[in-house]
């Protein structure tokens, strides 16, 4: 058993609690590295990036895209700006553009599970059939989970990936874990409500499938 799988089993057994990071933000290490690189380059794009995230959080998605792109014109490799751009493109349902951004980031930074989580969510939920891919979403989400087994956001993503792949019982199990963890770790009420709805959705799918098998 690999160390990553051992950590996953330990979390499921309830004997290990690992740090939690937001789904739509970089890990502290990743952010620090990006900012140090920016400081060395002397580009000074941080104000644009911070404002872009504020605009995104306020629902001003088009303006957020503009600010992220301005930052990337000055520092094309800036990880935070690229991550933010990919995230806001999902909100705008510009799925192919978002996929191109996130896929490159995952390839460049395979140690960053938050990137994998967002890519998996995109693959599972995109309404564009050219992007949506349930089996690939499962693969990417599983990889993220092995890196961050105590992040309930990733469990929710895995549930959604299983759901769109028609693996409803697995989707239900993952959704229940996401809901349980979010409650135990005092997640946002809105997140807990969403996970409760996800459990209900998966339960209905399992029940409906049992009637026709």
Secondary structure, DSSP 8 states (H G I E B T S, - for coil): --HHHHHHHHHHTT--------TTS--HHHHHHHHHHHHHHT---HHHHHHHHHHHHTT-HHHHHHHHHHHHHH-TT-HHHHHHHHHHHHHTT-HHHHHHHHHHHHHH-TT-HHHHHHHHHHHHH-S-TTT--HHHHHHHHHHHHHH-TT-HHHHHHHHHHHHHTT-HHHHHHHHHHHHHHHHHTT--HHHHHHHHHHHHHHHHHHHHHHHH-
